[in-house]
Amino acid sequence: MTALCHSGDYATGGSASQPFGVTITGSAPHGDYPPTGWDGYFYNPESGPVTVTTFAVCQTPITVAGIGVPQFGSFYVAIALGAVLYFIMAKRFAKRPTLSAEVKA
């Protein structure tokens, strides 16, 4: 049984639950990287139908400076990107000659 995230979101985790008598045989991310959902695998020794549940913990990416990053910790990612941009610009503008003139009156 698969629980899928909304289009554009990705799974950061998930799990499965089962009624009495049913065994969870596995639980894993669904799809390629990044996963788009969560798979739950079950074994039912009885022949009758049972209700099992698989759920996915999904996350929506956000864009910071044109780069898609996860919302979790996005404030810290924005700070890190700002620091990198600052040091790149500081290095670039540090190479420019400084203009100065002595004025005699």
Biopython code that builds the backbone (N, CA, C, O; Angstrom):
import numpy as np
from Bio.PDB.StructureBuilder import StructureBuilder

atoms = [
    (1, "MET", "N", (0.853, -1.163, 0.000)),
    (1, "MET", "CA", (0.000, 0.000, 0.000)),
    (1, "MET", "C", (0.904, 1.234, 0.000)),
    (1, "MET", "O", (1.901, 1.273, 0.721)),
    (2, "THR", "N", (0.558, 2.240, -0.808)),
    (2, "THR", "CA", (1.392, 3.429, -0.963)),
    (2, "THR", "C", (0.627, 4.686, -0.573)),
    (2, "THR", "O", (-0.524, 4.873, -0.967)),
    (3, "ALA", "N", (1.276, 5.543, 0.201)),
    (3, "ALA", "CA", (0.762, 6.875, 0.514)),
    (3, "ALA", "C", (1.599, 7.859, -0.290)),
    (3, "ALA", "O", (2.819, 7.905, -0.133)),
    (4, "LEU", "N", (0.964, 8.640, -1.142)),
    (4, "LEU", "CA", (1.678, 9.574, -2.010)),
    (4, "LEU", "C", (1.577, 11.001, -1.483)),
    (4, "LEU", "O", (0.579, 11.386, -0.875)),
    (5, "CYS", "N", (2.626, 11.774, -1.728)),
    (5, "CYS", "CA", (2.632, 13.200, -1.392)),
    (5, "CYS", "C", (1.925, 13.961, -2.512)),
    (5, "CYS", "O", (1.698, 13.414, -3.591)),
    (6, "HIS", "N", (1.579, 15.217, -2.253)),
    (6, "HIS", "CA", (1.020, 16.076, -3.285)),
    (6, "HIS", "C", (2.069, 16.306, -4.363)),
    (6, "HIS", "O", (3.267, 16.175, -4.111)),
    (7, "SER", "N", (1.624, 16.644, -5.545)),
    (7, "SER", "CA", (2.530, 16.896, -6.659)),
    (7, "SER", "C", (3.524, 18.002, -6.298)),
    (7, "SER", "O", (3.125, 19.066, -5.823)),
    (8, "GLY", "N", (4.801, 17.754, -6.522)),
    (8, "GLY", "CA", (5.850, 18.721, -6.212)),
    (8, "GLY", "C", (6.432, 18.567, -4.820)),
    (8, "GLY", "O", (7.522, 19.072, -4.553)),
    (9, "ASP", "N", (5.732, 17.882, -3.928)),
    (9, "ASP", "CA", (6.247, 17.638, -2.576)),
    (9, "ASP", "C", (7.090, 16.363, -2.574)),
    (9, "ASP", "O", (7.062, 15.592, -3.533)),
    (10, "TYR", "N", (7.827, 16.147, -1.510)),
    (10, "TYR", "CA", (8.598, 14.915, -1.381)),
    (10, "TYR", "C", (8.472, 14.387, 0.039)),
    (10, "TYR", "O", (8.196, 15.135, 0.977)),
    (11, "ALA", "N", (8.679, 13.088, 0.176)),
    (11, "ALA", "CA", (8.527, 12.426, 1.472)),
    (11, "ALA", "C", (9.819, 12.520, 2.277)),
    (11, "ALA", "O", (10.909, 12.281, 1.756)),
    (12, "THR", "N", (9.682, 12.867, 3.543)),
    (12, "THR", "CA", (10.827, 12.886, 4.452)),
    (12, "THR", "C", (10.786, 11.703, 5.409)),
    (12, "THR", "O", (11.739, 11.464, 6.150)),
    (13, "GLY", "N", (9.686, 10.968, 5.391)),
    (13, "GLY", "CA", (9.537, 9.802, 6.256)),
    (13, "GLY", "C", (8.153, 9.224, 6.092)),
    (13, "GLY", "O", (7.358, 9.691, 5.276)),
    (14, "GLY", "N", (7.875, 8.203, 6.877)),
    (14, "GLY", "CA", (6.569, 7.577, 6.810)),
    (14, "GLY", "C", (6.546, 6.321, 7.652)),
    (14, "GLY", "O", (7.545, 5.964, 8.278)),
    (15, "SER", "N", (5.410, 5.652, 7.668)),
    (15, "SER", "CA", (5.272, 4.430, 8.451)),
    (15, "SER", "C", (4.006, 3.714, 8.013)),
    (15, "SER", "O", (3.325, 4.124, 7.072)),
    (16, "ALA", "N", (3.712, 2.635, 8.720)),
    (16, "ALA", "CA", (2.525, 1.846, 8.432)),
    (16, "ALA", "C", (1.946, 1.343, 9.743)),
    (16, "ALA", "O", (2.672, 1.155, 10.719)),
    (17, "SER", "N", (0.645, 1.126, 9.764)),
    (17, "SER", "CA", (-0.004, 0.544, 10.932)),
    (17, "SER", "C", (-0.911, -0.580, 10.462)),
    (17, "SER", "O", (-1.383, -0.572, 9.325)),
    (18, "GLN", "N", (-1.151, -1.538, 11.331)),
    (18, "GLN", "CA", (-1.906, -2.706, 10.942)),
    (18, "GLN", "C", (-2.839, -3.142, 12.058)),
    (18, "GLN", "O", (-2.590, -2.856, 13.229)),
    (19, "PRO", "N", (-3.916, -3.837, 11.697)),
    (19, "PRO", "CA", (-4.799, -4.395, 12.724)),
    (19, "PRO", "C", (-4.177, -5.658, 13.326)),
    (19, "PRO", "O", (-3.168, -6.157, 12.828)),
    (20, "PHE", "N", (-4.769, -6.157, 14.369)),
    (20, "PHE", "CA", (-4.293, -7.366, 15.027)),
    (20, "PHE", "C", (-4.291, -8.533, 14.040)),
    (20, "PHE", "O", (-5.263, -8.746, 13.316)),
    (21, "GLY", "N", (-3.208, -9.273, 14.018)),
    (21, "GLY", "CA", (-3.104, -10.446, 13.159)),
    (21, "GLY", "C", (-2.407, -10.199, 11.837)),
    (21, "GLY", "O", (-2.054, -11.150, 11.140)),
    (22, "VAL", "N", (-2.206, -8.960, 11.481)),
    (22, "VAL", "CA", (-1.513, -8.616, 10.237)),
    (22, "VAL", "C", (-0.105, -8.152, 10.597)),
    (22, "VAL", "O", (0.084, -7.427, 11.574)),
    (23, "THR", "N", (0.871, -8.566, 9.816)),
    (23, "THR", "CA", (2.263, -8.228, 10.082)),
    (23, "THR", "C", (2.758, -7.211, 9.061)),
    (23, "THR", "O", (2.500, -7.346, 7.865)),
    (24, "ILE", "N", (3.467, -6.196, 9.539)),
    (24, "ILE", "CA", (4.151, -5.260, 8.633)),
    (24, "ILE", "C", (5.461, -5.929, 8.240)),
    (24, "ILE", "O", (6.289, -6.227, 9.101)),
    (25, "THR", "N", (5.650, -6.165, 6.960)),
    (25, "THR", "CA", (6.883, -6.808, 6.496)),
    (25, "THR", "C", (7.911, -5.803, 5.983)),
    (25, "THR", "O", (9.075, -6.149, 5.779)),
    (26, "GLY", "N", (7.483, -4.571, 5.775)),
    (26, "GLY", "CA", (8.426, -3.567, 5.316)),
    (26, "GLY", "C", (7.777, -2.204, 5.207)),
    (26, "GLY", "O", (6.554, -2.075, 5.143)),
    (27, "SER", "N", (8.626, -1.195, 5.190)),
    (27, "SER", "CA", (8.198, 0.189, 5.062)),
    (27, "SER", "C", (9.378, 0.939, 4.460)),
    (27, "SER", "O", (10.479, 0.912, 5.011)),
    (28, "ALA", "N", (9.153, 1.616, 3.317)),
    (28, "ALA", "CA", (10.274, 2.246, 2.617)),
    (28, "ALA", "C", (9.796, 3.430, 1.789)),
    (28, "ALA", "O", (8.610, 3.531, 1.475)),
    (29, "PRO", "N", (10.728, 4.340, 1.430)),
    (29, "PRO", "CA", (10.368, 5.457, 0.554)),
    (29, "PRO", "C", (9.874, 4.946, -0.801)),
    (29, "PRO", "O", (10.319, 3.902, -1.279)),
    (30, "HIS", "N", (8.959, 5.683, -1.408)),
    (30, "HIS", "CA", (8.389, 5.326, -2.707)),
    (30, "HIS", "C", (8.988, 6.216, -3.789)),
    (30, "HIS", "O", (9.000, 7.439, -3.646)),
    (31, "GLY", "N", (9.479, 5.626, -4.856)),
    (31, "GLY", "CA", (9.994, 6.388, -5.992)),
    (31, "GLY", "C", (11.477, 6.689, -5.865)),
    (31, "GLY", "O", (12.138, 6.324, -4.893)),
    (32, "ASP", "N", (11.969, 7.372, -6.891)),
    (32, "ASP", "CA", (13.375, 7.754, -6.926)),
    (32, "ASP", "C", (13.627, 8.917, -5.986)),
    (32, "ASP", "O", (12.719, 9.374, -5.292)),
    (33, "TYR", "N", (14.881, 9.400, -5.964)),
    (33, "TYR", "CA", (15.224, 10.533, -5.112)),
    (33, "TYR", "C", (14.787, 11.812, -5.791)),
    (33, "TYR", "O", (15.081, 11.974, -6.976)),
    (34, "PRO", "N", (14.121, 12.714, -5.142)),
    (34, "PRO", "CA", (13.556, 12.558, -3.804)),
    (34, "PRO", "C", (12.305, 11.690, -3.855)),
    (34, "PRO", "O", (11.581, 11.710, -4.850)),
    (35, "PRO", "N", (12.042, 10.931, -2.800)),
    (35, "PRO", "CA", (10.868, 10.050, -2.814)),
    (35, "PRO", "C", (9.573, 10.847, -2.873)),
    (35, "PRO", "O", (9.472, 11.933, -2.302)),
    (36, "THR", "N", (8.591, 10.300, -3.564)),
    (36, "THR", "CA", (7.305, 10.980, -3.741)),
    (36, "THR", "C", (6.219, 10.431, -2.829)),
    (36, "THR", "O", (5.066, 10.855, -2.914)),
    (37, "GLY", "N", (6.570, 9.504, -1.970)),
    (37, "GLY", "CA", (5.597, 8.917, -1.056)),
    (37, "GLY", "C", (6.251, 7.855, -0.189)),
    (37, "GLY", "O", (7.476, 7.792, -0.077)),
    (38, "TRP", "N", (5.411, 7.014, 0.429)),
    (38, "TRP", "CA", (5.907, 5.975, 1.329)),
    (38, "TRP", "C", (5.156, 4.681, 1.070)),
    (38, "TRP", "O", (3.932, 4.689, 0.943)),
    (39, "ASP", "N", (5.887, 3.557, 0.989)),
    (39, "ASP", "CA", (5.303, 2.240, 0.761)),
    (39, "ASP", "C", (5.247, 1.451, 2.065)),
    (39, "ASP", "O", (6.194, 1.465, 2.851)),
    (40, "GLY", "N", (4.141, 0.772, 2.283)),
    (40, "GLY", "CA", (4.005, -0.145, 3.409)),
    (40, "GLY", "C", (3.720, -1.535, 2.870)),
    (40, "GLY", "O", (2.879, -1.702, 1.988)),
    (41, "TYR", "N", (4.414, -2.529, 3.395)),
    (41, "TYR", "CA", (4.253, -3.911, 2.949)),
    (41, "TYR", "C", (3.716, -4.730, 4.112)),
    (41, "TYR", "O", (4.216, -4.632, 5.233)),
    (42, "PHE", "N", (2.688, -5.545, 3.841)),
    (42, "PHE", "CA", (1.981, -6.271, 4.898)),
    (42, "PHE", "C", (1.841, -7.740, 4.532)),
    (42, "PHE", "O", (1.860, -8.114, 3.359)),
    (43, "TYR", "N", (1.699, -8.560, 5.564)),
    (43, "TYR", "CA", (1.391, -9.981, 5.384)),
    (43, "TYR", "C", (0.141, -10.292, 6.187)),
    (43, "TYR", "O", (0.087, -10.056, 7.394)),
    (44, "ASN", "N", (-0.857, -10.821, 5.507)),
    (44, "ASN", "CA", (-2.113, -11.201, 6.147)),
    (44, "ASN", "C", (-2.247, -12.718, 6.068)),
    (44, "ASN", "O", (-2.486, -13.252, 4.985)),
    (45, "PRO", "N", (-2.096, -13.435, 7.204)),
    (45, "PRO", "CA", (-2.199, -14.893, 7.160)),
    (45, "PRO", "C", (-3.627, -15.380, 6.927)),
    (45, "PRO", "O", (-3.822, -16.538, 6.556)),
    (46, "GLU", "N", (-4.604, -14.547, 7.131)),
    (46, "GLU", "CA", (-6.014, -14.904, 6.907)),
    (46, "GLU", "C", (-6.390, -14.587, 5.464)),
    (46, "GLU", "O", (-5.702, -13.821, 4.789)),
    (47, "SER", "N", (-7.470, -15.172, 5.003)),
    (47, "SER", "CA", (-7.884, -14.937, 3.619)),
    (47, "SER", "C", (-8.837, -13.751, 3.487)),
    (47, "SER", "O", (-9.099, -13.288, 2.377)),
    (48, "GLY", "N", (-9.354, -13.259, 4.607)),
    (48, "GLY", "CA", (-10.323, -12.176, 4.556)),
    (48, "GLY", "C", (-9.680, -10.812, 4.398)),
    (48, "GLY", "O", (-8.484, -10.653, 4.641)),
    (49, "PRO", "N", (-10.474, -9.820, 3.988)),
    (49, "PRO", "CA", (-9.953, -8.458, 3.824)),
    (49, "PRO", "C", (-9.675, -7.801, 5.186)),
    (49, "PRO", "O", (-10.363, -8.066, 6.172)),
    (50, "VAL", "N", (-8.680, -6.961, 5.211)),
    (50, "VAL", "CA", (-8.325, -6.191, 6.400)),
    (50, "VAL", "C", (-8.040, -4.759, 5.976)),
    (50, "VAL", "O", (-7.769, -4.493, 4.805)),
    (51, "THR", "N", (-8.102, -3.848, 6.924)),
    (51, "THR", "CA", (-7.786, -2.455, 6.651)),
    (51, "THR", "C", (-6.429, -2.136, 7.256)),
    (51, "THR", "O", (-6.228, -2.273, 8.462)),
    (52, "VAL", "N", (-5.508, -1.713, 6.418)),
    (52, "VAL", "CA", (-4.167, -1.321, 6.858)),
    (52, "VAL", "C", (-3.967, 0.136, 6.467)),
    (52, "VAL", "O", (-4.664, 0.657, 5.596)),
    (53, "THR", "N", (-3.023, 0.778, 7.108)),
    (53, "THR", "CA", (-2.775, 2.195, 6.848)),
    (53, "THR", "C", (-1.293, 2.437, 6.617)),
    (53, "THR", "O", (-0.448, 1.971, 7.382)),
    (54, "THR", "N", (-0.988, 3.170, 5.555)),
    (54, "THR", "CA", (0.367, 3.651, 5.297)),
    (54, "THR", "C", (0.280, 5.171, 5.215)),
    (54, "THR", "O", (-0.623, 5.716, 4.580)),
    (55, "PHE", "N", (1.223, 5.850, 5.859)),
    (55, "PHE", "CA", (1.208, 7.307, 5.753)),
    (55, "PHE", "C", (2.599, 7.828, 5.439)),
    (55, "PHE", "O", (3.608, 7.202, 5.763)),
    (56, "ALA", "N", (2.628, 8.986, 4.803)),
    (56, "ALA", "CA", (3.876, 9.636, 4.427)),
    (56, "ALA", "C", (3.943, 11.003, 5.087)),
    (56, "ALA", "O", (2.941, 11.714, 5.172)),
    (57, "VAL", "N", (5.118, 11.360, 5.547)),
    (57, "VAL", "CA", (5.381, 12.715, 6.056)),
    (57, "VAL", "C", (5.990, 13.470, 4.880)),
    (57, "VAL", "O", (7.112, 13.189, 4.460)),
    (58, "CYS", "N", (5.232, 14.434, 4.355)),
    (58, "CYS", "CA", (5.639, 15.136, 3.138)),
    (58, "CYS", "C", (6.073, 16.567, 3.446)),
    (58, "CYS", "O", (5.684, 17.159, 4.453)),
    (59, "GLN", "N", (6.882, 17.092, 2.552)),
    (59, "GLN", "CA", (7.408, 18.441, 2.727)),
    (59, "GLN", "C", (7.382, 19.159, 1.385)),
    (59, "GLN", "O", (7.649, 18.562, 0.342)),
    (60, "THR", "N", (7.058, 20.445, 1.424)),
    (60, "THR", "CA", (7.040, 21.264, 0.226)),
    (60, "THR", "C", (8.335, 22.062, 0.144)),
    (60, "THR", "O", (8.660, 22.795, 1.078)),
    (61, "PRO", "N", (9.088, 21.937, -0.960)),
    (61, "PRO", "CA", (10.313, 22.727, -1.081)),
    (61, "PRO", "C", (9.991, 24.197, -1.326)),
    (61, "PRO", "O", (8.935, 24.513, -1.872)),
    (62, "ILE", "N", (10.885, 25.096, -0.931)),
    (62, "ILE", "CA", (10.745, 26.520, -1.213)),
    (62, "ILE", "C", (11.944, 26.953, -2.048)),
    (62, "ILE", "O", (12.919, 26.211, -2.170)),
    (63, "THR", "N", (11.873, 28.141, -2.616)),
    (63, "THR", "CA", (12.955, 28.642, -3.451)),
    (63, "THR", "C", (13.651, 29.800, -2.745)),
    (63, "THR", "O", (13.013, 30.773, -2.345)),
    (64, "VAL", "N", (14.965, 29.681, -2.599)),
    (64, "VAL", "CA", (15.799, 30.738, -2.028)),
    (64, "VAL", "C", (16.853, 31.057, -3.071)),
    (64, "VAL", "O", (17.660, 30.196, -3.421)),
    (65, "ALA", "N", (16.854, 32.268, -3.563)),
    (65, "ALA", "CA", (17.802, 32.730, -4.585)),
    (65, "ALA", "C", (17.787, 31.813, -5.803)),
    (65, "ALA", "O", (18.830, 31.524, -6.390)),
    (66, "GLY", "N", (16.581, 31.356, -6.179)),
    (66, "GLY", "CA", (16.441, 30.516, -7.358)),
    (66, "GLY", "C", (16.774, 29.053, -7.138)),
    (66, "GLY", "O", (16.768, 28.275, -8.092)),
    (67, "ILE", "N", (17.066, 28.656, -5.901)),
    (67, "ILE", "CA", (17.418, 27.277, -5.588)),
    (67, "ILE", "C", (16.333, 26.692, -4.703)),
    (67, "ILE", "O", (15.990, 27.284, -3.680)),
    (68, "GLY", "N", (15.790, 25.547, -5.071)),
    (68, "GLY", "CA", (14.776, 24.877, -4.258)),
    (68, "GLY", "C", (15.412, 24.239, -3.037)),
    (68, "GLY", "O", (16.304, 23.401, -3.168)),
    (69, "VAL", "N", (14.968, 24.621, -1.864)),
    (69, "VAL", "CA", (15.494, 24.058, -0.616)),
    (69, "VAL", "C", (14.320, 23.632, 0.256)),
    (69, "VAL", "O", (13.219, 24.162, 0.110)),
    (70, "PRO", "N", (14.539, 22.683, 1.160)),
    (70, "PRO", "CA", (13.455, 22.267, 2.048)),
    (70, "PRO", "C", (13.052, 23.381, 3.001)),
    (70, "PRO", "O", (13.873, 24.228, 3.354)),
    (71, "GLN", "N", (11.780, 23.384, 3.422)),
    (71, "GLN", "CA", (11.319, 24.381, 4.375)),
    (71, "GLN", "C", (11.937, 24.156, 5.739)),
    (71, "GLN", "O", (12.188, 25.119, 6.464)),
    (72, "PHE", "N", (12.189, 22.914, 6.107)),
    (72, "PHE", "CA", (12.764, 22.638, 7.415)),
    (72, "PHE", "C", (14.136, 23.289, 7.488)),
    (72, "PHE", "O", (15.033, 22.933, 6.724)),
    (73, "GLY", "N", (14.305, 24.228, 8.388)),
    (73, "GLY", "CA", (15.580, 24.912, 8.528)),
    (73, "GLY", "C", (15.842, 25.926, 7.434)),
    (73, "GLY", "O", (16.988, 26.326, 7.228)),
    (74, "SER", "N", (14.800, 26.354, 6.725)),
    (74, "SER", "CA", (15.011, 27.266, 5.606)),
    (74, "SER", "C", (15.591, 28.599, 6.061)),
    (74, "SER", "O", (16.318, 29.247, 5.307)),
    (75, "PHE", "N", (15.280, 29.013, 7.278)),
    (75, "PHE", "CA", (15.849, 30.254, 7.794)),
    (75, "PHE", "C", (17.373, 30.136, 7.862)),
    (75, "PHE", "O", (18.088, 31.071, 7.501)),
    (76, "TYR", "N", (17.863, 28.991, 8.325)),
    (76, "TYR", "CA", (19.308, 28.785, 8.428)),
    (76, "TYR", "C", (19.949, 28.650, 7.057)),
    (76, "TYR", "O", (21.084, 29.083, 6.857)),
    (77, "VAL", "N", (19.239, 28.058, 6.118)),
    (77, "VAL", "CA", (19.752, 27.955, 4.751)),
    (77, "VAL", "C", (19.855, 29.348, 4.141)),
    (77, "VAL", "O", (20.838, 29.659, 3.468)),
    (78, "ALA", "N", (18.847, 30.189, 4.370)),
    (78, "ALA", "CA", (18.885, 31.553, 3.841)),
    (78, "ALA", "C", (20.050, 32.338, 4.433)),
    (78, "ALA", "O", (20.708, 33.099, 3.724)),
    (79, "ILE", "N", (20.312, 32.158, 5.727)),
    (79, "ILE", "CA", (21.455, 32.823, 6.359)),
    (79, "ILE", "C", (22.760, 32.344, 5.731)),
    (79, "ILE", "O", (23.646, 33.148, 5.442)),
    (80, "ALA", "N", (22.874, 31.029, 5.519)),
    (80, "ALA", "CA", (24.101, 30.482, 4.927)),
    (80, "ALA", "C", (24.289, 30.990, 3.505)),
    (80, "ALA", "O", (25.399, 31.360, 3.123)),
    (81, "LEU", "N", (23.212, 31.012, 2.713)),
    (81, "LEU", "CA", (23.326, 31.528, 1.342)),
    (81, "LEU", "C", (23.687, 33.010, 1.334)),
    (81, "LEU", "O", (24.465, 33.456, 0.491)),
    (82, "GLY", "N", (23.123, 33.774, 2.273)),
    (82, "GLY", "CA", (23.467, 35.188, 2.387)),
    (82, "GLY", "C", (24.925, 35.392, 2.733)),
    (82, "GLY", "O", (25.572, 36.294, 2.202)),
    (83, "ALA", "N", (25.458, 34.549, 3.634)),
    (83, "ALA", "CA", (26.866, 34.650, 4.022)),
    (83, "ALA", "C", (27.776, 34.323, 2.839)),
    (83, "ALA", "O", (28.787, 34.992, 2.624)),
    (84, "VAL", "N", (27.419, 33.302, 2.080)),
    (84, "VAL", "CA", (28.223, 32.944, 0.905)),
    (84, "VAL", "C", (28.207, 34.079, -0.107)),
    (84, "VAL", "O", (29.248, 34.450, -0.650)),
    (85, "LEU", "N", (27.031, 34.628, -0.360)),
    (85, "LEU", "CA", (26.926, 35.749, -1.293)),
    (85, "LEU", "C", (27.744, 36.943, -0.812)),
    (85, "LEU", "O", (28.410, 37.602, -1.610)),
    (86, "TYR", "N", (27.696, 37.226, 0.489)),
    (86, "TYR", "CA", (28.459, 38.340, 1.054)),
    (86, "TYR", "C", (29.955, 38.150, 0.813)),
    (86, "TYR", "O", (30.635, 39.079, 0.378)),
    (87, "PHE", "N", (30.472, 36.944, 1.094)),
    (87, "PHE", "CA", (31.907, 36.711, 0.942)),
    (87, "PHE", "C", (32.336, 36.726, -0.522)),
    (87, "PHE", "O", (33.442, 37.165, -0.837)),
    (88, "ILE", "N", (31.469, 36.251, -1.422)),
    (88, "ILE", "CA", (31.793, 36.308, -2.850)),
    (88, "ILE", "C", (31.869, 37.755, -3.311)),
    (88, "ILE", "O", (32.804, 38.142, -4.013)),
    (89, "MET", "N", (30.880, 38.557, -2.914)),
    (89, "MET", "CA", (30.883, 39.959, -3.328)),
    (89, "MET", "C", (32.025, 40.729, -2.672)),
    (89, "MET", "O", (32.638, 41.584, -3.311)),
    (90, "ALA", "N", (32.315, 40.438, -1.416)),
    (90, "ALA", "CA", (33.413, 41.122, -0.734)),
    (90, "ALA", "C", (34.740, 40.823, -1.417)),
    (90, "ALA", "O", (35.587, 41.704, -1.560)),
    (91, "LYS", "N", (34.914, 39.579, -1.837)),
    (91, "LYS", "CA", (36.153, 39.206, -2.519)),
    (91, "LYS", "C", (36.238, 39.883, -3.883)),
    (91, "LYS", "O", (37.305, 40.341, -4.293)),
    (92, "ARG", "N", (35.109, 39.943, -4.580)),
    (92, "ARG", "CA", (35.107, 40.547, -5.906)),
    (92, "ARG", "C", (35.379, 42.042, -5.834)),
    (92, "ARG", "O", (36.186, 42.556, -6.608)),
    (93, "PHE", "N", (34.727, 42.743, -4.927)),
    (93, "PHE", "CA", (34.893, 44.187, -4.844)),
    (93, "PHE", "C", (36.166, 44.590, -4.110)),
    (93, "PHE", "O", (36.580, 45.746, -4.194)),
    (94, "ALA", "N", (36.785, 43.679, -3.404)),
    (94, "ALA", "CA", (38.037, 43.990, -2.728)),
    (94, "ALA", "C", (39.166, 44.175, -3.729)),
    (94, "ALA", "O", (40.157, 44.835, -3.415)),
    (95, "LYS", "N", (39.045, 43.615, -4.914)),
    (95, "LYS", "CA", (40.086, 43.722, -5.933)),
    (95, "LYS", "C", (40.050, 45.055, -6.670)),
    (95, "LYS", "O", (40.996, 45.386, -7.386)),
    (96, "ARG", "N", (38.992, 45.813, -6.510)),
    (96, "ARG", "CA", (38.901, 47.107, -7.184)),
    (96, "ARG", "C", (39.835, 48.104, -6.503)),
    (96, "ARG", "O", (39.946, 48.119, -5.277)),
    (97, "PRO", "N", (40.494, 48.920, -7.285)),
    (97, "PRO", "CA", (41.360, 49.921, -6.662)),
    (97, "PRO", "C", (40.564, 50.989, -5.940)),
    (97, "PRO", "O", (39.489, 51.392, -6.383)),
    (98, "THR", "N", (41.095, 51.432, -4.846)),
    (98, "THR", "CA", (40.455, 52.493, -4.080)),
    (98, "THR", "C", (40.964, 53.824, -4.606)),
    (98, "THR", "O", (42.170, 54.025, -4.749)),
    (99, "LEU", "N", (40.054, 54.717, -4.889)),
    (99, "LEU", "CA", (40.419, 56.039, -5.372)),
    (99, "LEU", "C", (40.554, 56.983, -4.200)),
    (99, "LEU", "O", (39.656, 57.099, -3.366)),
    (100, "SER", "N", (41.663, 57.638, -4.149)),
    (100, "SER", "CA", (41.843, 58.646, -3.083)),
    (100, "SER", "C", (42.684, 59.795, -3.663)),
    (100, "SER", "O", (43.457, 59.612, -4.604)),
    (101, "ALA", "N", (42.512, 60.936, -3.091)),
    (101, "ALA", "CA", (43.262, 62.101, -3.555)),
    (101, "ALA", "C", (43.612, 62.958, -2.382)),
    (101, "ALA", "O", (42.848, 63.085, -1.425)),
    (102, "GLU", "N", (44.772, 63.543, -2.467)),
    (102, "GLU", "CA", (45.196, 64.453, -1.413)),
    (102, "GLU", "C", (44.876, 65.869, -1.876)),
    (102, "GLU", "O", (45.235, 66.259, -2.987)),
    (103, "VAL", "N", (44.217, 66.618, -1.046)),
    (103, "VAL", "CA", (43.835, 67.981, -1.394)),
    (103, "VAL", "C", (44.675, 68.933, -0.548)),
    (103, "VAL", "O", (44.701, 68.841, 0.679)),
    (104, "LYS", "N", (45.358, 69.845, -1.228)),
    (104, "LYS", "CA", (46.135, 70.862, -0.511)),
    (104, "LYS", "C", (45.447, 72.200, -0.692)),
    (104, "LYS", "O", (45.059, 72.582, -1.796)),
    (105, "ALA", "N", (45.311, 72.885, 0.393)),
    (105, "ALA", "CA", (44.644, 74.179, 0.310)),
    (105, "ALA", "C", (45.629, 75.300, 0.439)),
    (105, "ALA", "O", (45.244, 76.468, 0.392)),
]
sb = StructureBuilder()
sb.init_structure("model")
sb.init_model(0)
sb.init_chain("A")
sb.init_seg("    ")
for serial, (resi, resn, name, xyz) in enumerate(atoms, 1):
    if name == "N":
        sb.init_residue(resn, " ", resi, " ")
    sb.init_atom(name, np.array(xyz, "f"), 0.0, 1.0, " ", f" {name:<3s}", serial, name[0])
structure = sb.get_structure()
